[in-house]
Amino acid sequence: MRLLTPLAAAAALAIAAPAFAQTTPPAPPAAQTTSPEEAAMEAKGQAFESVMNQMNSELEAILKDESKSAEAVTAETNAVIDRRAADITTFSREVEAFIKAEATKPEHAAQKDEMIAGAAQAQQAIASIPEQIRAGVQQALAARTAAAAAPARPQ
């Protein structure tokens, strides 16, 4: 069971996508250049994705072990999530700061207010990942409990 796909962080960032809408057509791909800030943010995004993938693998291993009680699973998954909480908080703030910095650039003047709002939304969406995962764990445990309690059906 995947609690967090590799694209979850990108989906959270998609909230801010309208803020990046361009009013002029983009330059041809060969002529586009990536600013140092964009390259740094891309690297941070890739590092964050790696952290999320590693966390997801740990969580899946815990959830697959059906010998553990719901309480043990909850405690172990919370410990994994808590270890990554600082990474999630840091990345959420970095994304917000990046979008806000982009909003101040002259080429984004027309979208500045939307970008500022999108920055806050992206930050909140990313920062909420731990609670979303905790809720997913509880749903998985409830489904496991329900499946165990269901009477076996004759074939």
C-alpha positions as CSV (number, residue, x, y, z in Angstrom):
1,M,0.0,0.0,0.0
2,R,1.5,3.3,-1.1
3,L,0.8,6.0,1.5
4,L,2.8,8.6,-0.3
5,T,3.7,8.4,-4.0
6,P,6.8,10.0,-5.3
7,L,4.7,12.6,-6.9
8,A,2.9,13.7,-3.7
9,A,5.3,16.6,-3.2
10,A,4.9,17.6,-6.8
11,A,1.1,17.4,-6.4
12,A,1.3,19.7,-3.4
13,L,3.3,22.2,-5.5
14,A,0.7,22.0,-8.2
15,I,-1.5,24.1,-6.0
16,A,0.8,27.0,-6.8
17,A,0.9,26.2,-10.5
18,P,-1.6,28.9,-11.5
19,A,0.6,31.4,-9.9
20,F,3.3,30.6,-12.4
21,A,1.1,31.0,-15.5
22,Q,2.9,33.0,-18.1
23,T,1.3,35.8,-20.0
24,T,3.7,35.5,-22.9
25,P,4.6,32.3,-24.8
26,P,7.6,30.5,-23.4
27,A,10.9,30.6,-25.3
28,P,11.8,27.6,-27.4
29,P,13.3,24.8,-25.3
30,A,16.8,25.4,-26.6
31,A,16.7,29.0,-25.6
32,Q,15.3,28.5,-22.1
33,T,17.7,28.8,-19.2
34,T,17.3,27.7,-15.6
35,S,18.2,30.3,-13.1
36,P,20.5,29.3,-10.2
37,E,17.5,29.6,-7.9
38,E,15.4,27.3,-10.0
39,A,18.2,24.8,-10.2
40,A,18.7,24.9,-6.5
41,M,15.0,24.4,-5.9
42,E,14.9,21.5,-8.3
43,A,17.7,19.8,-6.4
44,K,15.9,20.4,-3.1
45,G,12.8,18.9,-4.7
46,Q,14.7,15.8,-5.8
47,A,16.3,15.4,-2.4
48,F,12.9,15.8,-0.8
49,E,11.4,13.2,-3.1
50,S,14.2,10.8,-2.1
51,V,13.4,11.4,1.6
52,M,9.7,10.7,1.0
53,N,10.4,7.6,-1.0
54,Q,12.6,6.2,1.8
55,M,10.0,7.1,4.4
56,N,7.3,5.4,2.4
57,S,9.4,2.2,2.1
58,E,9.8,2.2,5.9
59,L,6.1,2.8,6.5
60,E,5.1,0.0,4.0
61,A,7.4,-2.5,5.7
62,I,5.8,-1.7,9.1
63,L,2.3,-1.9,7.7
64,K,3.0,-5.3,5.9
65,D,3.9,-6.9,9.2
66,E,0.5,-8.3,10.3
67,S,2.0,-9.8,13.4
68,K,2.1,-6.3,15.0
69,S,-0.8,-4.9,16.9
70,A,-2.5,-1.7,15.7
71,E,-0.9,0.1,18.7
72,A,2.6,-1.1,17.7
73,V,2.1,-0.1,14.1
74,T,0.8,3.3,15.1
75,A,3.8,3.9,17.4
76,E,6.3,2.7,14.9
77,T,4.8,4.6,12.0
78,N,4.6,7.8,14.1
79,A,8.3,7.4,15.0
80,V,9.2,7.2,11.3
81,I,7.0,10.2,10.5
82,D,8.4,12.2,13.4
83,R,12.0,11.5,12.2
84,R,11.1,13.1,8.8
85,A,8.9,15.9,10.1
86,A,11.8,18.4,10.2
87,D,12.7,17.6,6.6
88,I,9.1,18.1,5.6
89,T,8.8,21.4,7.5
90,T,12.1,22.7,6.0
91,F,11.1,21.8,2.4
92,S,7.7,23.4,2.9
93,R,9.3,26.6,4.0
94,E,11.9,26.5,1.2
95,V,9.1,26.1,-1.4
96,E,7.2,29.0,0.1
97,A,10.3,31.2,0.1
98,F,11.2,30.3,-3.5
99,I,7.7,31.1,-4.8
100,K,7.7,34.4,-2.9
101,A,11.1,35.3,-4.3
102,E,9.9,34.5,-7.8
103,A,6.9,36.7,-7.2
104,T,9.1,39.7,-6.7
105,K,10.7,39.4,-10.1
106,P,9.5,41.9,-12.7
107,E,8.5,39.2,-15.2
108,H,5.9,38.0,-12.6
109,A,4.5,41.4,-11.6
110,A,1.1,40.6,-13.1
111,Q,0.9,37.3,-11.1
112,K,2.5,38.5,-7.9
113,D,-0.6,38.3,-5.7
114,E,-1.6,34.9,-7.0
115,M,2.0,33.7,-6.5
116,I,2.1,34.9,-2.9
117,A,-1.2,33.2,-2.2
118,G,0.0,30.0,-4.0
119,A,3.2,30.1,-1.9
120,A,1.2,30.0,1.3
121,Q,-1.0,27.2,-0.1
122,A,1.9,25.1,-1.2
123,Q,3.6,25.5,2.2
124,Q,0.5,24.4,4.0
125,A,-0.1,21.5,1.7
126,I,3.5,20.2,2.1
127,A,3.5,20.8,5.8
128,S,0.3,18.8,6.2
129,I,2.0,15.6,4.7
130,P,2.7,14.1,8.1
131,E,-0.9,14.3,9.3
132,Q,-2.1,13.0,5.9
133,I,0.2,10.0,6.3
134,R,-0.9,9.4,9.9
135,A,-4.6,9.4,8.7
136,G,-3.6,7.0,5.9
137,V,-2.0,4.6,8.4
138,Q,-5.1,4.7,10.5
139,Q,-7.3,3.9,7.5
140,A,-5.0,1.0,6.6
141,L,-5.2,-0.3,10.1
142,A,-9.0,0.0,10.1
143,A,-9.2,-1.9,6.8
144,R,-6.9,-4.6,8.2
145,T,-9.1,-4.9,11.3
146,A,-12.3,-5.0,9.2
147,A,-10.8,-7.7,6.9
148,A,-9.7,-9.8,9.9
149,A,-13.1,-9.5,11.5
150,A,-15.0,-10.4,8.4
151,P,-16.3,-14.0,8.3
152,A,-14.6,-16.2,5.8
153,R,-16.8,-16.8,2.8
154,P,-17.2,-20.3,1.5
155,Q,-15.9,-20.8,-2.0
